């Protein structure tokens, strides 16, 4: 199961969204598959993102260019945790949003 919470939207309703996902399990490609199934493929995902076209009226031309030029999947794991297999200790790691994603979010917010 994947729990998703809307953080922000860009462009006309439904054009692009910033979503926080929390996984209840850790299946391979889980977020990508679940978001695609819900009709919200990730920017830059060549497998599950689909060939979804962004309507010209939904975002500015600059915003569309930013999305199309983003060089990878727009997916980031802010927190990862697991039980260490040998010690049984619960480990948790956190990482800030990478600069390229922060820049994409900022550009979308400023032009949409």
Biopython code that builds the backbone (N, CA, C, O; Angstrom):
import numpy as np
from Bio.PDB.StructureBuilder import StructureBuilder

atoms = [
    (1, "UNK", "N", (0.839, -1.174, 0.000)),
    (1, "UNK", "CA", (0.000, 0.000, 0.000)),
    (1, "UNK", "C", (0.886, 1.238, 0.000)),
    (1, "UNK", "O", (1.939, 1.268, 0.636)),
    (2, "UNK", "N", (0.444, 2.244, -0.715)),
    (2, "UNK", "CA", (1.127, 3.540, -0.751)),
    (2, "UNK", "C", (0.138, 4.610, -0.326)),
    (2, "UNK", "O", (-0.948, 4.721, -0.896)),
    (3, "UNK", "N", (0.503, 5.383, 0.653)),
    (3, "UNK", "CA", (-0.327, 6.524, 1.065)),
    (3, "UNK", "C", (0.252, 7.764, 0.395)),
    (3, "UNK", "O", (1.456, 8.008, 0.459)),
    (4, "UNK", "N", (-0.612, 8.544, -0.245)),
    (4, "UNK", "CA", (-0.154, 9.745, -0.953)),
    (4, "UNK", "C", (-0.863, 10.965, -0.398)),
    (4, "UNK", "O", (-2.059, 10.931, -0.108)),
    (5, "UNK", "N", (-0.098, 12.055, -0.255)),
    (5, "UNK", "CA", (-0.664, 13.309, 0.247)),
    (5, "UNK", "C", (-0.207, 14.436, -0.674)),
    (5, "UNK", "O", (0.987, 14.610, -0.917)),
    (6, "UNK", "N", (-1.162, 15.187, -1.176)),
    (6, "UNK", "CA", (-0.886, 16.314, -2.060)),
    (6, "UNK", "C", (-0.190, 17.424, -1.287)),
    (6, "UNK", "O", (-0.661, 17.858, -0.236)),
    (7, "UNK", "N", (0.955, 17.880, -1.832)),
    (7, "UNK", "CA", (1.714, 18.963, -1.211)),
    (7, "UNK", "C", (1.516, 20.291, -1.937)),
    (7, "UNK", "O", (1.446, 21.343, -1.302)),
    (8, "UNK", "N", (1.426, 20.243, -3.278)),
    (8, "UNK", "CA", (1.302, 21.460, -4.075)),
    (8, "UNK", "C", (0.842, 21.074, -5.475)),
    (8, "UNK", "O", (0.974, 19.921, -5.886)),
    (9, "UNK", "N", (0.304, 22.040, -6.199)),
    (9, "UNK", "CA", (-0.069, 21.820, -7.597)),
    (9, "UNK", "C", (0.542, 22.929, -8.446)),
    (9, "UNK", "O", (0.825, 24.025, -7.964)),
    (10, "UNK", "N", (0.736, 22.610, -9.723)),
    (10, "UNK", "CA", (1.323, 23.555, -10.661)),
    (10, "UNK", "C", (0.474, 23.569, -11.923)),
    (10, "UNK", "O", (0.069, 22.516, -12.414)),
    (11, "UNK", "N", (0.206, 24.745, -12.440)),
    (11, "UNK", "CA", (-0.614, 24.862, -13.640)),
    (11, "UNK", "C", (-2.083, 24.694, -13.308)),
    (11, "UNK", "O", (-2.494, 24.821, -12.155)),
    (12, "UNK", "N", (-2.863, 24.409, -14.329)),
    (12, "UNK", "CA", (-4.291, 24.203, -14.107)),
    (12, "UNK", "C", (-4.483, 22.937, -13.281)),
    (12, "UNK", "O", (-3.619, 22.060, -13.289)),
    (13, "UNK", "N", (-5.604, 22.828, -12.568)),
    (13, "UNK", "CA", (-5.823, 21.633, -11.735)),
    (13, "UNK", "C", (-5.596, 20.340, -12.519)),
    (13, "UNK", "O", (-6.129, 20.149, -13.612)),
    (14, "UNK", "N", (-4.802, 19.473, -11.933)),
    (14, "UNK", "CA", (-4.521, 18.193, -12.551)),
    (14, "UNK", "C", (-3.327, 18.183, -13.487)),
    (14, "UNK", "O", (-2.941, 17.118, -13.970)),
    (15, "UNK", "N", (-2.725, 19.350, -13.759)),
    (15, "UNK", "CA", (-1.579, 19.386, -14.686)),
    (15, "UNK", "C", (-0.378, 18.672, -14.061)),
    (15, "UNK", "O", (0.064, 17.641, -14.570)),
    (16, "UNK", "N", (0.145, 19.207, -12.975)),
    (16, "UNK", "CA", (1.266, 18.601, -12.253)),
    (16, "UNK", "C", (1.047, 18.781, -10.760)),
    (16, "UNK", "O", (0.474, 19.777, -10.320)),
    (17, "UNK", "N", (1.507, 17.812, -9.991)),
    (17, "UNK", "CA", (1.359, 17.879, -8.539)),
    (17, "UNK", "C", (2.633, 17.420, -7.862)),
    (17, "UNK", "O", (3.356, 16.565, -8.374)),
    (18, "UNK", "N", (2.897, 18.001, -6.704)),
    (18, "UNK", "CA", (3.964, 17.548, -5.829)),
    (18, "UNK", "C", (3.286, 16.697, -4.760)),
    (18, "UNK", "O", (2.405, 17.175, -4.046)),
    (19, "UNK", "N", (3.695, 15.448, -4.654)),
    (19, "UNK", "CA", (3.020, 14.502, -3.779)),
    (19, "UNK", "C", (4.028, 13.870, -2.829)),
    (19, "UNK", "O", (5.141, 13.527, -3.228)),
    (20, "UNK", "N", (3.631, 13.720, -1.574)),
    (20, "UNK", "CA", (4.430, 12.989, -0.597)),
    (20, "UNK", "C", (3.815, 11.601, -0.473)),
    (20, "UNK", "O", (2.617, 11.464, -0.227)),
    (21, "UNK", "N", (4.637, 10.576, -0.643)),
    (21, "UNK", "CA", (4.153, 9.201, -0.549)),
    (21, "UNK", "C", (4.799, 8.506, 0.642)),
    (21, "UNK", "O", (5.974, 8.714, 0.948)),
    (22, "UNK", "N", (4.004, 7.680, 1.303)),
    (22, "UNK", "CA", (4.516, 6.868, 2.396)),
    (22, "UNK", "C", (4.180, 5.421, 2.072)),
    (22, "UNK", "O", (3.021, 5.069, 1.852)),
    (23, "UNK", "N", (5.216, 4.589, 2.048)),
    (23, "UNK", "CA", (5.031, 3.181, 1.712)),
    (23, "UNK", "C", (4.750, 2.364, 2.960)),
    (23, "UNK", "O", (5.391, 2.541, 3.997)),
    (24, "UNK", "N", (3.790, 1.473, 2.844)),
    (24, "UNK", "CA", (3.501, 0.539, 3.926)),
    (24, "UNK", "C", (4.281, -0.752, 3.717)),
    (24, "UNK", "O", (4.526, -1.498, 4.665)),
    (25, "UNK", "N", (4.665, -1.009, 2.483)),
    (25, "UNK", "CA", (5.507, -2.148, 2.145)),
    (25, "UNK", "C", (6.647, -1.596, 1.302)),
    (25, "UNK", "O", (6.693, -0.393, 1.043)),
    (26, "UNK", "N", (7.543, -2.428, 0.880)),
    (26, "UNK", "CA", (8.686, -1.947, 0.113)),
    (26, "UNK", "C", (8.861, -2.682, -1.195)),
    (26, "UNK", "O", (9.956, -3.163, -1.484)),
    (27, "UNK", "N", (7.838, -2.780, -1.977)),
    (27, "UNK", "CA", (7.904, -3.498, -3.238)),
    (27, "UNK", "C", (8.668, -2.692, -4.295)),
    (27, "UNK", "O", (8.648, -1.461, -4.285)),
    (28, "UNK", "N", (9.328, -3.390, -5.188)),
    (28, "UNK", "CA", (10.080, -2.756, -6.262)),
    (28, "UNK", "C", (9.164, -1.901, -7.132)),
    (28, "UNK", "O", (8.109, -2.362, -7.567)),
    (29, "UNK", "N", (9.559, -0.674, -7.382)),
    (29, "UNK", "CA", (8.838, 0.272, -8.245)),
    (29, "UNK", "C", (7.469, 0.654, -7.688)),
    (29, "UNK", "O", (6.634, 1.178, -8.425)),
    (30, "UNK", "N", (7.228, 0.406, -6.428)),
    (30, "UNK", "CA", (5.890, 0.572, -5.850)),
    (30, "UNK", "C", (5.291, 1.956, -6.081)),
    (30, "UNK", "O", (4.161, 2.060, -6.558)),
    (31, "UNK", "N", (6.015, 3.007, -5.757)),
    (31, "UNK", "CA", (5.472, 4.359, -5.932)),
    (31, "UNK", "C", (5.197, 4.617, -7.403)),
    (31, "UNK", "O", (4.143, 5.147, -7.754)),
    (32, "UNK", "N", (6.124, 4.252, -8.253)),
    (32, "UNK", "CA", (5.965, 4.486, -9.682)),
    (32, "UNK", "C", (4.744, 3.761, -10.234)),
    (32, "UNK", "O", (3.978, 4.333, -11.009)),
    (33, "UNK", "N", (4.562, 2.519, -9.843)),
    (33, "UNK", "CA", (3.426, 1.724, -10.325)),
    (33, "UNK", "C", (2.112, 2.281, -9.776)),
    (33, "UNK", "O", (1.154, 2.459, -10.528)),
    (34, "UNK", "N", (2.061, 2.551, -8.490)),
    (34, "UNK", "CA", (0.812, 3.031, -7.886)),
    (34, "UNK", "C", (0.407, 4.401, -8.424)),
    (34, "UNK", "O", (-0.773, 4.635, -8.687)),
    (35, "UNK", "N", (1.365, 5.301, -8.589)),
    (35, "UNK", "CA", (1.033, 6.624, -9.111)),
    (35, "UNK", "C", (0.597, 6.530, -10.576)),
    (35, "UNK", "O", (-0.331, 7.227, -10.986)),
    (36, "UNK", "N", (1.246, 5.689, -11.358)),
    (36, "UNK", "CA", (0.851, 5.513, -12.759)),
    (36, "UNK", "C", (-0.555, 4.925, -12.844)),
    (36, "UNK", "O", (-1.359, 5.349, -13.674)),
    (37, "UNK", "N", (-0.850, 3.954, -11.989)),
    (37, "UNK", "CA", (-2.179, 3.333, -11.977)),
    (37, "UNK", "C", (-3.257, 4.372, -11.671)),
    (37, "UNK", "O", (-4.364, 4.308, -12.206)),
    (38, "UNK", "N", (-2.924, 5.325, -10.809)),
    (38, "UNK", "CA", (-3.874, 6.379, -10.445)),
    (38, "UNK", "C", (-3.928, 7.485, -11.501)),
    (38, "UNK", "O", (-4.677, 8.451, -11.353)),
    (39, "UNK", "N", (-3.128, 7.342, -12.573)),
    (39, "UNK", "CA", (-3.140, 8.329, -13.650)),
    (39, "UNK", "C", (-2.194, 9.485, -13.434)),
    (39, "UNK", "O", (-2.344, 10.538, -14.054)),
    (40, "UNK", "N", (-1.202, 9.297, -12.546)),
    (40, "UNK", "CA", (-0.265, 10.362, -12.207)),
    (40, "UNK", "C", (1.174, 9.873, -12.320)),
    (40, "UNK", "O", (1.897, 9.823, -11.325)),
    (41, "UNK", "N", (1.589, 9.512, -13.535)),
    (41, "UNK", "CA", (2.945, 9.040, -13.749)),
    (41, "UNK", "C", (3.969, 10.099, -13.380)),
    (41, "UNK", "O", (3.702, 11.297, -13.473)),
    (42, "UNK", "N", (5.140, 9.648, -12.963)),
    (42, "UNK", "CA", (6.199, 10.557, -12.539)),
    (42, "UNK", "C", (6.877, 11.225, -13.730)),
    (42, "UNK", "O", (7.052, 10.619, -14.787)),
    (43, "UNK", "N", (7.250, 12.477, -13.536)),
    (43, "UNK", "CA", (8.057, 13.181, -14.534)),
    (43, "UNK", "C", (9.339, 12.375, -14.723)),
    (43, "UNK", "O", (9.984, 11.979, -13.752)),
    (44, "UNK", "N", (9.698, 12.138, -15.977)),
    (44, "UNK", "CA", (10.954, 11.477, -16.296)),
    (44, "UNK", "C", (10.966, 9.971, -16.151)),
    (44, "UNK", "O", (12.027, 9.365, -16.299)),
    (45, "UNK", "N", (9.843, 9.339, -15.869)),
    (45, "UNK", "CA", (9.796, 7.887, -15.711)),
    (45, "UNK", "C", (9.515, 7.243, -17.068)),
    (45, "UNK", "O", (8.382, 7.291, -17.547)),
    (46, "UNK", "N", (10.534, 6.639, -17.697)),
    (46, "UNK", "CA", (10.343, 6.083, -19.036)),
    (46, "UNK", "C", (9.518, 4.802, -19.063)),
    (46, "UNK", "O", (8.995, 4.430, -20.113)),
    (47, "UNK", "N", (9.393, 4.121, -17.925)),
    (47, "UNK", "CA", (8.681, 2.846, -17.891)),
    (47, "UNK", "C", (7.214, 3.028, -17.508)),
    (47, "UNK", "O", (6.327, 2.574, -18.230)),
    (48, "UNK", "N", (6.953, 3.683, -16.388)),
    (48, "UNK", "CA", (5.589, 3.816, -15.885)),
    (48, "UNK", "C", (5.003, 5.207, -16.091)),
    (48, "UNK", "O", (3.804, 5.415, -15.905)),
    (49, "UNK", "N", (5.847, 6.153, -16.474)),
    (49, "UNK", "CA", (5.382, 7.523, -16.630)),
    (49, "UNK", "C", (4.463, 7.716, -17.817)),
    (49, "UNK", "O", (3.705, 8.684, -17.871)),
    (50, "UNK", "N", (4.527, 6.814, -18.751)),
    (50, "UNK", "CA", (3.671, 6.888, -19.923)),
    (50, "UNK", "C", (4.095, 7.999, -20.863)),
    (50, "UNK", "O", (5.053, 8.727, -20.602)),
    (51, "UNK", "N", (3.395, 8.111, -21.913)),
    (51, "UNK", "CA", (3.659, 9.139, -22.927)),
    (51, "UNK", "C", (2.687, 10.305, -22.739)),
    (51, "UNK", "O", (2.313, 10.977, -23.700)),
    (52, "UNK", "N", (2.295, 10.530, -21.511)),
    (52, "UNK", "CA", (1.316, 11.555, -21.202)),
    (52, "UNK", "C", (1.752, 12.908, -21.742)),
    (52, "UNK", "O", (2.859, 13.372, -21.468)),
    (53, "UNK", "N", (0.891, 13.521, -22.496)),
    (53, "UNK", "CA", (1.149, 14.855, -23.029)),
    (53, "UNK", "C", (0.565, 15.875, -22.057)),
    (53, "UNK", "O", (-0.539, 15.697, -21.543)),
    (54, "UNK", "N", (1.307, 16.925, -21.818)),
    (54, "UNK", "CA", (0.823, 18.010, -20.979)),
    (54, "UNK", "C", (0.108, 18.998, -21.891)),
    (54, "UNK", "O", (0.697, 19.520, -22.838)),
    (55, "UNK", "N", (-1.146, 19.247, -21.602)),
    (55, "UNK", "CA", (-1.918, 20.171, -22.433)),
    (55, "UNK", "C", (-1.254, 21.538, -22.433)),
    (55, "UNK", "O", (-0.853, 22.043, -21.384)),
    (56, "UNK", "N", (-1.139, 22.134, -23.616)),
    (56, "UNK", "CA", (-0.472, 23.430, -23.754)),
    (56, "UNK", "C", (-1.106, 24.497, -22.878)),
    (56, "UNK", "O", (-0.420, 25.417, -22.431)),
    (57, "UNK", "N", (-2.393, 24.391, -22.628)),
    (57, "UNK", "CA", (-3.087, 25.397, -21.823)),
    (57, "UNK", "C", (-2.913, 25.177, -20.322)),
    (57, "UNK", "O", (-3.251, 26.059, -19.532)),
    (58, "UNK", "N", (-2.394, 24.017, -19.912)),
    (58, "UNK", "CA", (-2.322, 23.702, -18.490)),
    (58, "UNK", "C", (-1.106, 24.313, -17.798)),
    (58, "UNK", "O", (-1.139, 24.560, -16.592)),
    (59, "UNK", "N", (-0.031, 24.558, -18.555)),
    (59, "UNK", "CA", (1.192, 25.149, -18.010)),
    (59, "UNK", "C", (1.731, 26.154, -19.012)),
    (59, "UNK", "O", (1.368, 26.134, -20.189)),
    (60, "UNK", "N", (2.589, 27.022, -18.539)),
    (60, "UNK", "CA", (3.241, 27.960, -19.454)),
    (60, "UNK", "C", (4.243, 27.191, -20.317)),
    (60, "UNK", "O", (4.675, 26.104, -19.935)),
    (61, "UNK", "N", (4.616, 27.740, -21.474)),
    (61, "UNK", "CA", (5.634, 27.077, -22.300)),
    (61, "UNK", "C", (6.942, 26.853, -21.544)),
    (61, "UNK", "O", (7.598, 25.831, -21.742)),
    (62, "UNK", "N", (7.329, 27.796, -20.678)),
    (62, "UNK", "CA", (8.562, 27.636, -19.906)),
    (62, "UNK", "C", (8.445, 26.461, -18.933)),
    (62, "UNK", "O", (9.395, 25.696, -18.766)),
    (63, "UNK", "N", (7.289, 26.316, -18.297)),
    (63, "UNK", "CA", (7.082, 25.202, -17.361)),
    (63, "UNK", "C", (7.123, 23.874, -18.101)),
    (63, "UNK", "O", (7.719, 22.914, -17.614)),
    (64, "UNK", "N", (6.497, 23.806, -19.270)),
    (64, "UNK", "CA", (6.525, 22.573, -20.067)),
    (64, "UNK", "C", (7.958, 22.238, -20.454)),
    (64, "UNK", "O", (8.356, 21.074, -20.408)),
    (65, "UNK", "N", (8.734, 23.240, -20.834)),
    (65, "UNK", "CA", (10.139, 23.018, -21.194)),
    (65, "UNK", "C", (10.927, 22.490, -19.991)),
    (65, "UNK", "O", (11.776, 21.614, -20.152)),
    (66, "UNK", "N", (10.661, 23.006, -18.801)),
    (66, "UNK", "CA", (11.354, 22.547, -17.592)),
    (66, "UNK", "C", (11.069, 21.066, -17.341)),
    (66, "UNK", "O", (11.974, 20.299, -17.013)),
    (67, "UNK", "N", (9.819, 20.678, -17.496)),
    (67, "UNK", "CA", (9.427, 19.284, -17.281)),
    (67, "UNK", "C", (10.102, 18.386, -18.313)),
    (67, "UNK", "O", (10.662, 17.346, -17.965)),
    (68, "UNK", "N", (10.048, 18.782, -19.565)),
    (68, "UNK", "CA", (10.604, 17.961, -20.633)),
    (68, "UNK", "C", (12.120, 17.839, -20.558)),
    (68, "UNK", "O", (12.684, 16.856, -21.038)),
    (69, "UNK", "N", (12.779, 18.812, -19.971)),
    (69, "UNK", "CA", (14.247, 18.777, -19.902)),
    (69, "UNK", "C", (14.770, 18.152, -18.607)),
    (69, "UNK", "O", (15.981, 18.001, -18.446)),
    (70, "UNK", "N", (13.878, 17.788, -17.684)),
    (70, "UNK", "CA", (14.333, 17.175, -16.438)),
    (70, "UNK", "C", (14.937, 15.818, -16.785)),
    (70, "UNK", "O", (14.267, 14.978, -17.385)),
    (71, "UNK", "N", (16.189, 15.598, -16.416)),
    (71, "UNK", "CA", (16.958, 14.471, -16.916)),
    (71, "UNK", "C", (16.816, 13.144, -16.201)),
    (71, "UNK", "O", (17.595, 12.227, -16.463)),
    (72, "UNK", "N", (15.853, 13.007, -15.312)),
    (72, "UNK", "CA", (15.705, 11.743, -14.581)),
    (72, "UNK", "C", (14.297, 11.660, -14.002)),
    (72, "UNK", "O", (13.473, 12.551, -14.211)),
    (73, "UNK", "N", (14.033, 10.582, -13.274)),
    (73, "UNK", "CA", (12.742, 10.465, -12.609)),
    (73, "UNK", "C", (12.646, 11.495, -11.487)),
    (73, "UNK", "O", (13.589, 11.676, -10.718)),
    (74, "UNK", "N", (11.522, 12.156, -11.401)),
    (74, "UNK", "CA", (11.307, 13.126, -10.328)),
    (74, "UNK", "C", (10.804, 12.367, -9.094)),
    (74, "UNK", "O", (9.632, 12.439, -8.724)),
    (75, "UNK", "N", (11.729, 11.647, -8.482)),
    (75, "UNK", "CA", (11.412, 10.800, -7.333)),
    (75, "UNK", "C", (12.570, 10.887, -6.352)),
    (75, "UNK", "O", (13.734, 10.776, -6.737)),
    (76, "UNK", "N", (12.240, 11.086, -5.083)),
    (76, "UNK", "CA", (13.278, 11.216, -4.063)),
    (76, "UNK", "C", (12.819, 10.538, -2.780)),
    (76, "UNK", "O", (11.679, 10.720, -2.352)),
    (77, "UNK", "N", (13.698, 9.761, -2.170)),
    (77, "UNK", "CA", (13.427, 9.133, -0.881)),
    (77, "UNK", "C", (13.982, 10.032, 0.215)),
    (77, "UNK", "O", (15.193, 10.080, 0.436)),
    (78, "UNK", "N", (13.098, 10.740, 0.896)),
    (78, "UNK", "CA", (13.522, 11.641, 1.971)),
    (78, "UNK", "C", (13.950, 10.863, 3.206)),
    (78, "UNK", "O", (14.890, 11.255, 3.898)),
    (79, "UNK", "N", (13.258, 9.753, 3.485)),
    (79, "UNK", "CA", (13.558, 8.937, 4.653)),
    (79, "UNK", "C", (13.501, 7.461, 4.271)),
    (79, "UNK", "O", (12.542, 7.006, 3.648)),
    (80, "UNK", "N", (14.517, 6.737, 4.644)),
    (80, "UNK", "CA", (14.546, 5.283, 4.463)),
    (80, "UNK", "C", (14.842, 4.654, 5.815)),
    (80, "UNK", "O", (15.691, 5.139, 6.563)),
    (81, "UNK", "N", (14.142, 3.576, 6.121)),
    (81, "UNK", "CA", (14.394, 2.879, 7.371)),
    (81, "UNK", "C", (14.222, 1.384, 7.207)),
    (81, "UNK", "O", (13.410, 0.922, 6.406)),
    (82, "UNK", "N", (14.997, 0.634, 7.976)),
    (82, "UNK", "CA", (14.891, -0.823, 7.938)),
    (82, "UNK", "C", (15.560, -1.411, 9.176)),
    (82, "UNK", "O", (16.338, -0.749, 9.863)),
    (83, "UNK", "N", (15.241, -2.645, 9.432)),
    (83, "UNK", "CA", (15.867, -3.359, 10.536)),
    (83, "UNK", "C", (17.142, -4.014, 10.024)),
    (83, "UNK", "O", (17.124, -4.732, 9.024)),
    (84, "UNK", "N", (18.248, -3.761, 10.717)),
    (84, "UNK", "CA", (19.523, -4.349, 10.312)),
    (84, "UNK", "C", (19.410, -5.865, 10.408)),
    (84, "UNK", "O", (18.977, -6.388, 11.435)),
    (85, "UNK", "N", (19.795, -6.584, 9.343)),
    (85, "UNK", "CA", (19.583, -8.034, 9.325)),
    (85, "UNK", "C", (20.405, -8.814, 10.365)),
    (85, "UNK", "O", (19.978, -9.882, 10.802)),
    (86, "UNK", "N", (21.551, -8.307, 10.757)),
    (86, "UNK", "CA", (22.388, -9.033, 11.719)),
    (86, "UNK", "C", (22.111, -8.603, 13.158)),
    (86, "UNK", "O", (21.965, -9.444, 14.045)),
    (87, "UNK", "N", (22.041, -7.289, 13.386)),
    (87, "UNK", "CA", (21.916, -6.798, 14.760)),
    (87, "UNK", "C", (20.471, -6.615, 15.209)),
    (87, "UNK", "O", (20.191, -6.578, 16.407)),
    (88, "UNK", "N", (19.558, -6.500, 14.256)),
    (88, "UNK", "CA", (18.160, -6.247, 14.601)),
    (88, "UNK", "C", (17.887, -4.790, 14.925)),
    (88, "UNK", "O", (16.749, -4.412, 15.203)),
    (89, "UNK", "N", (18.948, -3.959, 14.888)),
    (89, "UNK", "CA", (18.794, -2.534, 15.183)),
    (89, "UNK", "C", (17.975, -1.854, 14.078)),
    (89, "UNK", "O", (18.162, -2.129, 12.893)),
    (90, "UNK", "N", (17.068, -0.967, 14.487)),
    (90, "UNK", "CA", (16.288, -0.203, 13.512)),
    (90, "UNK", "C", (17.138, 0.973, 13.056)),
    (90, "UNK", "O", (17.561, 1.796, 13.867)),
    (91, "UNK", "N", (17.383, 1.047, 11.761)),
    (91, "UNK", "CA", (18.193, 2.112, 11.182)),
    (91, "UNK", "C", (17.300, 3.028, 10.363)),
    (91, "UNK", "O", (16.361, 2.576, 9.708)),
    (92, "UNK", "N", (17.601, 4.317, 10.405)),
    (92, "UNK", "CA", (16.826, 5.286, 9.632)),
    (92, "UNK", "C", (17.784, 6.335, 9.072)),
    (92, "UNK", "O", (18.681, 6.820, 9.762)),
    (93, "UNK", "N", (17.566, 6.671, 7.795)),
    (93, "UNK", "CA", (18.410, 7.632, 7.108)),
    (93, "UNK", "C", (17.533, 8.689, 6.456)),
    (93, "UNK", "O", (16.460, 8.381, 5.937)),
    (94, "UNK", "N", (17.993, 9.936, 6.486)),
    (94, "UNK", "CA", (17.249, 11.031, 5.872)),
    (94, "UNK", "C", (18.162, 11.787, 4.919)),
    (94, "UNK", "O", (19.372, 11.880, 5.126)),
    (95, "UNK", "N", (17.544, 12.331, 3.857)),
    (95, "UNK", "CA", (18.296, 13.109, 2.880)),
    (95, "UNK", "C", (17.411, 14.239, 2.368)),
    (95, "UNK", "O", (16.223, 14.030, 2.120)),
    (96, "UNK", "N", (17.974, 15.433, 2.208)),
    (96, "UNK", "CA", (17.187, 16.541, 1.674)),
    (96, "UNK", "C", (16.886, 16.332, 0.192)),
    (96, "UNK", "O", (17.536, 15.531, -0.480)),
    (97, "UNK", "N", (15.903, 17.055, -0.298)),
    (97, "UNK", "CA", (15.584, 16.999, -1.715)),
    (97, "UNK", "C", (16.811, 17.472, -2.493)),
    (97, "UNK", "O", (17.383, 18.509, -2.156)),
    (98, "UNK", "N", (17.226, 16.741, -3.520)),
    (98, "UNK", "CA", (18.415, 17.129, -4.286)),
    (98, "UNK", "C", (18.226, 18.475, -4.986)),
    (98, "UNK", "O", (17.100, 18.875, -5.279)),
    (99, "UNK", "N", (19.328, 19.165, -5.249)),
    (99, "UNK", "CA", (19.247, 20.489, -5.873)),
    (99, "UNK", "C", (18.488, 20.526, -7.205)),
    (99, "UNK", "O", (17.777, 21.493, -7.478)),
    (100, "UNK", "N", (18.632, 19.481, -8.042)),
    (100, "UNK", "CA", (17.930, 19.519, -9.326)),
    (100, "UNK", "C", (16.412, 19.462, -9.149)),
    (100, "UNK", "O", (15.671, 20.101, -9.897)),
    (101, "UNK", "N", (15.956, 18.695, -8.157)),
    (101, "UNK", "CA", (14.508, 18.636, -7.909)),
    (101, "UNK", "C", (14.013, 19.924, -7.245)),
    (101, "UNK", "O", (12.923, 20.407, -7.554)),
    (102, "UNK", "N", (14.808, 20.470, -6.342)),
    (102, "UNK", "CA", (14.445, 21.738, -5.711)),
    (102, "UNK", "C", (14.315, 22.822, -6.773)),
    (102, "UNK", "O", (13.393, 23.636, -6.733)),
    (103, "UNK", "N", (15.250, 22.823, -7.725)),
    (103, "UNK", "CA", (15.202, 23.809, -8.816)),
    (103, "UNK", "C", (13.962, 23.597, -9.688)),
    (103, "UNK", "O", (13.303, 24.567, -10.062)),
    (104, "UNK", "N", (13.636, 22.347, -10.017)),
    (104, "UNK", "CA", (12.449, 22.060, -10.820)),
    (104, "UNK", "C", (11.191, 22.543, -10.117)),
    (104, "UNK", "O", (10.353, 23.200, -10.735)),
    (105, "UNK", "N", (11.050, 22.231, -8.850)),
    (105, "UNK", "CA", (9.876, 22.655, -8.076)),
    (105, "UNK", "C", (9.800, 24.179, -8.057)),
    (105, "UNK", "O", (8.728, 24.749, -8.257)),
    (106, "UNK", "N", (10.929, 24.837, -7.817)),
    (106, "UNK", "CA", (10.947, 26.295, -7.789)),
    (106, "UNK", "C", (10.560, 26.915, -9.128)),
    (106, "UNK", "O", (9.813, 27.892, -9.178)),
    (107, "UNK", "N", (11.076, 26.336, -10.213)),
    (107, "UNK", "CA", (10.758, 26.863, -11.537)),
    (107, "UNK", "C", (9.292, 26.648, -11.871)),
    (107, "UNK", "O", (8.648, 27.534, -12.433)),
    (108, "UNK", "N", (8.753, 25.476, -11.531)),
    (108, "UNK", "CA", (7.336, 25.228, -11.798)),
    (108, "UNK", "C", (6.463, 26.182, -10.994)),
    (108, "UNK", "O", (5.462, 26.690, -11.498)),
    (109, "UNK", "N", (6.842, 26.422, -9.746)),
    (109, "UNK", "CA", (6.059, 27.331, -8.906)),
    (109, "UNK", "C", (6.101, 28.755, -9.434)),
    (109, "UNK", "O", (5.126, 29.496, -9.308)),
    (110, "UNK", "N", (7.223, 29.139, -10.024)),
    (110, "UNK", "CA", (7.353, 30.531, -10.469)),
    (110, "UNK", "C", (6.729, 30.805, -11.832)),
    (110, "UNK", "O", (6.429, 31.956, -12.147)),
    (111, "UNK", "N", (6.527, 29.768, -12.648)),
    (111, "UNK", "CA", (6.004, 30.004, -13.994)),
    (111, "UNK", "C", (4.589, 29.465, -14.198)),
    (111, "UNK", "O", (4.011, 29.647, -15.269)),
    (112, "UNK", "N", (4.039, 28.821, -13.212)),
    (112, "UNK", "CA", (2.701, 28.268, -13.421)),
    (112, "UNK", "C", (1.648, 29.082, -12.715)),
    (112, "UNK", "O", (0.463, 28.754, -12.787)),
]
sb = StructureBuilder()
sb.init_structure("model")
sb.init_model(0)
sb.init_chain("A")
sb.init_seg("    ")
for serial, (resi, resn, name, xyz) in enumerate(atoms, 1):
    if name == "N":
        sb.init_residue(resn, " ", resi, " ")
    sb.init_atom(name, np.array(xyz, "f"), 0.0, 1.0, " ", f" {name:<3s}", serial, name[0])
structure = sb.get_structure()
